[in-house]
């Protein structure tokens, strides 16, 4: 499979703190890859470095182009979507207006329409004309993911999509992830809930102390109790 995203020898710093220490991984076209690990090991920093929100050192190839050092809006226009952990919506704009802001090119019909979003999440249809700030936390998470999809990315990086969500909402998010993959959009997923990550992922990477310490299929990961004990269990 062709590597849509190819990260190698990626380093990143916060001040003098060396957070990422030579991270490397790939995501192929239409593939779901999960980046797992305990809190604080550098998973969110990895996504931010790829997106240009944290200065990266190393190589980040997207569709064969070097994007390390580019600005976030330039990277987004190449087809790389980012759903941050903080549910970054526009609270005074309606749900519908938030979705429309995600469209990058109004002259081209992408893989996703507003009706697609409403079909996947009926809650958003019911709240289409109310301010985004009036939505529940789970609905805001849906809105953030759907707005990013409206930009028709080829790869979407999603940071902790089920954090703090009720079980029913978590199931809806899992279904959306599966639908994204069905439409051949690649996913790089940072997720704490192993059951979701292992169920939908083609491959998993485990991070520890700013480095990749394991790469393999979900089946290989589940068969390796020592990796789970050392790098994931509290």
C-alpha positions as MATLAB code, in Angstrom:
seq = 'XXXXXXXXXXXXXXXXXXXXXXXXXXXXXXXXXXXXXXXXXXXXXXXXXXXXXXXXXXXXXXXXXXXXXXXXXXXXXXXXXXXXXXXXXXXXXXXXXXXXXXXXXXXXXXXXXXXXXXXXXXXXXXXXXXXXXXXXXXXXXXXXXXXXXXXXXXXXXXXXXXXXXXXXXXXXXXXXXXXXXXXXXXXXXXXXXXXXXXXXXXXXXXXXXXXXXXXXXXXXXXXXXXXXXXXXXX';
ca = [
       0.000    0.000    0.000;
       1.180    3.509   -0.802;
       2.097    5.632    2.218;
      -0.162    8.675    2.296;
       1.636    9.969    5.394;
       5.253    9.046    6.074;
       6.798   10.417    9.265;
      10.451    9.736   10.042;
      12.914   10.893   12.716;
      10.398   13.422   14.067;
      11.550   15.532   17.011;
       9.671   18.299   18.805;
      10.312   20.497   21.813;
       8.339   22.605   24.267;
      10.949   25.128   25.315;
      13.933   23.034   26.417;
      11.822   19.904   26.972;
      12.520   17.256   24.318;
       9.043   15.735   23.765;
       9.317   13.705   20.536;
      12.513   11.686   20.119;
      12.769   10.353   16.582;
       9.165    9.270   16.010;
       8.477    7.410   12.774;
       5.384    5.755   11.294;
       3.259    5.540    8.150;
      -0.422    5.714    7.277;
      -1.531    4.251    3.945;
      -4.442    5.335    1.772;
      -7.749    4.308    3.337;
      -6.031    2.866    6.419;
      -7.017    3.336   10.073;
      -3.956    3.614   12.303;
      -4.185    4.155   16.064;
      -1.506    5.895   18.114;
      -1.784    4.512   21.642;
      -0.014    5.144   24.922;
      -0.366    6.657   28.344;
      -1.157   10.343   28.775;
       1.878   12.572   28.388;
       3.945   10.326   26.095;
       3.706   12.674   23.091;
       0.732   11.469   21.028;
      -1.015   14.860   20.829;
       2.325   16.583   20.246;
       2.910   14.221   17.308;
      -0.345   15.311   15.672;
       0.368   18.978   16.369;
       3.870   18.655   14.888;
       2.476   17.052   11.733;
      -0.128   19.824   11.470;
       2.476   22.564   11.954;
       1.102   23.733   15.298;
       4.334   22.705   17.041;
       7.646   23.300   15.208;
       8.786   19.901   13.891;
      12.285   18.637   13.223;
      12.552   15.693   10.868;
      10.670   14.489    7.808;
       6.898   14.584    7.316;
       5.829   13.492    3.860;
       2.160   13.816    2.892;
       1.222   12.600   -0.600;
       4.943   12.614   -1.307;
       5.351   16.302   -0.402;
       7.506   17.518    2.453;
       5.184   19.423    4.808;
       7.484   19.839    7.818;
       7.683   23.560    8.515;
       4.608   24.543    6.518;
       1.794   26.534    8.093;
      -1.309   24.718    9.346;
      -3.662   26.251    6.745;
      -1.309   25.237    3.924;
      -1.194   21.680    5.245;
      -4.987   21.569    5.561;
      -5.403   22.638    1.938;
      -3.329   19.654    0.830;
      -6.012   17.363    2.253;
      -4.905   16.732    5.828;
      -7.689   17.177    8.388;
      -7.276   17.648   12.145;
      -9.892   17.156   14.851;
      -8.373   18.546   18.064;
      -9.166   17.270   21.533;
     -10.615   20.608   22.671;
     -13.696   20.573   20.352;
     -12.753   23.847   18.717;
     -16.120   25.073   17.385;
     -17.532   28.577   16.864;
     -20.011   28.852   19.761;
     -22.046   31.795   18.431;
     -22.544   30.296   14.959;
     -25.275   27.752   14.288;
     -24.524   24.065   13.790;
     -25.191   24.469   10.051;
     -22.895   27.507    9.798;
     -20.132   25.646   11.643;
     -20.405   22.811    9.120;
     -20.312   25.163    6.134;
     -17.119   26.762    7.470;
     -15.409   23.409    6.965;
     -15.875   23.506    3.169;
     -12.580   24.430    1.509;
     -13.766   24.653   -2.105;
     -17.386   25.494   -2.827;
     -16.896   24.775   -6.558;
     -16.020   21.103   -6.031;
     -18.357   18.426   -4.685;
     -16.504   16.407   -2.061;
     -17.167   13.042   -0.457;
     -19.343   14.581    2.261;
     -22.399   16.822    2.317;
     -24.325   18.428    5.164;
     -27.070   15.853    4.561;
     -24.481   13.091    5.087;
     -23.585   14.621    8.434;
     -27.238   14.902    9.450;
     -27.921   11.314    8.374;
     -24.992   10.055   10.430;
     -25.864   12.213   13.432;
     -29.612   12.989   13.641;
     -28.857   15.038   16.783;
     -27.134   17.617   14.584;
     -30.109   17.825   12.208;
     -32.402   18.546   15.154;
     -30.014   21.293   16.302;
     -29.025   22.614   12.886;
     -30.106   26.185   13.594;
     -29.090   26.621   17.218;
     -25.700   28.045   18.312;
     -22.863   25.563   18.546;
     -22.205   26.706   22.100;
     -25.626   25.361   23.141;
     -24.768   21.794   22.079;
     -23.759   19.150   24.606;
     -20.127   18.094   24.814;
     -20.832   14.983   22.765;
     -22.698   16.949   20.106;
     -19.842   19.447   19.909;
     -17.463   16.537   19.361;
     -19.669   15.282   16.521;
     -19.786   18.793   15.058;
     -16.008   19.182   15.164;
     -15.462   15.878   13.369;
     -18.171   16.578   10.799;
     -16.886   20.091   10.086;
     -13.432   18.674    9.373;
     -14.941   16.071    7.032;
     -16.750   18.832    5.120;
     -13.289   19.910    3.947;
     -12.985   16.511    2.193;
      -9.612   15.427    3.637;
      -7.734   12.395    2.358;
      -6.391   11.783    5.858;
      -8.010   12.896    9.095;
      -6.126   12.996   12.403;
      -8.501   12.676   15.361;
      -7.371   13.332   18.933;
      -9.334   11.581   21.722;
     -12.765   11.670   20.034;
     -14.550    9.756   22.815;
     -13.026   11.608   25.772;
     -15.741   12.291   28.346;
     -18.578   10.963   26.175;
     -21.471    8.816   27.332;
     -21.472    5.193   26.064;
     -24.247    5.839   23.518;
     -22.378    8.830   22.070;
     -19.159    6.821   22.032;
     -20.884    4.189   19.881;
     -21.992    6.896   17.424;
     -18.439    8.210   17.155;
     -17.160    4.660   16.523;
     -19.717    4.237   13.726;
     -18.602    7.519   12.174;
     -14.969    6.374   12.218;
     -15.970    3.188   10.413;
     -17.957    5.201    7.842;
     -14.986    7.523    7.272;
     -12.800    4.515    6.507;
     -15.496    2.994    4.285;
     -15.268    6.104    2.115;
     -11.514    5.516    1.761;
     -10.447    8.375    4.012;
      -7.389    7.409    6.053;
      -7.494    7.964    9.819;
      -4.740    8.577   12.367;
      -6.503    8.061   15.692;
      -5.324    9.003   19.172;
      -7.665    7.188   21.556;
      -7.635    6.051   25.170;
     -10.405    3.458   24.783;
      -8.550    0.379   23.579;
     -11.712   -1.529   22.681;
     -12.625    1.045   20.017;
      -9.085    1.492   18.707;
      -8.427   -2.233   18.412;
     -11.805   -2.967   16.839;
     -11.482   -0.536   13.930;
      -7.706   -0.196   13.361;
      -5.680   -1.935   10.697;
      -2.445   -1.234   12.582;
      -1.465    0.239   15.940;
       1.599    2.098   17.158;
       2.413    2.341   20.865;
       4.266    5.403   22.144;
       6.385    5.615   25.270;
       8.632    8.474   26.390;
       8.330   10.271   23.051;
       9.256    7.233   20.954;
       7.472    4.448   19.079;
       7.931    1.264   21.113;
       5.633   -1.109   19.193;
       4.111   -1.372   15.719;
       1.832   -4.119   14.480;
      -1.682   -5.361   13.935;
      -4.297   -5.212   16.719;
      -4.035   -9.012   16.931;
      -0.266   -8.862   17.440;
      -0.700   -6.209   20.102;
      -3.347   -8.164   21.991;
      -1.099  -11.236   21.931;
       1.802   -9.320   23.529;
       0.977   -8.998   27.225;
       4.398   -7.528   28.047;
       3.827   -4.506   25.791;
       0.464   -3.834   27.401;
       1.895   -4.094   30.902;
       4.918   -1.899   30.268;
       3.429    0.844   28.126;
      -0.338    1.015   28.667;
      -1.481   -0.408   31.983;
      -1.503    1.938   34.972;
];
